Amino acid sequence: MPKVALVLADGFEEVEAVAPIDVLRRAGVDVIVAGLKEEPVASARNLRIIPDTTVDRLNPEELDMVILPGGAGGVERLKQDPRVERLVKAMEEKKKLIGAICAAPTALAKFGVLQGRKATVYPSLVEEIKPAQYLDKPVVEDQNIVTSQGPGTALEFGLKLAERLVGKERAKEVADRMLLKY
């Protein structure tokens, strides 16, 4: 069973965290919710999620993917946390999967993993993912990195992540049961 860590920081965007968690768990993926701290993590609209663990307890060797959800406040906290940067860089070094949605691709750019890559981001943040080549698409894949644009693309993002982890057929089964076109 593939193992994924989704990293939460205060100010995360609810849909961009919960939709991929839901889709991936339906697909049979082990999703670990990791906070920057042990306490419940507050979203942009004060929904609180209790993390399974903290980011410093994650071992990149044991993970198949790391996911960063958006939310301006949450992404700023992720960008400033050296543990998150180390985790993302370790995943990139091992060519393991990395997912980022909405504002989170700006963290990937800051960490230096979008150099020479195609990516997408929330439209008002295009300049912040340079030197990546921006594509105005809901979900963009480039090698081991999958990026997406925002809350409205969160389910499609989750399904693409599921496809990468457990195959297109399984992702399609999940989509069908959720009454989504995929």
Secondary structure, 3 states (H helix, E strand, C coil): CCEEEEEECCCECHHHHHHHHHHHHHCCCEEEEEECCCCCEEECCCCEECCCEEHHHCCHHHCCEEEECCCHHHHHHHHHCHHHHHHHHHHHHCCCEEEEECCCHHHHHHCCCCCCCEECCCHHHHHHHCCCEECCCCEEEECCEEEECCHHHHHHHHHHHHHHHHCHHHHHHHHHHCCCCC
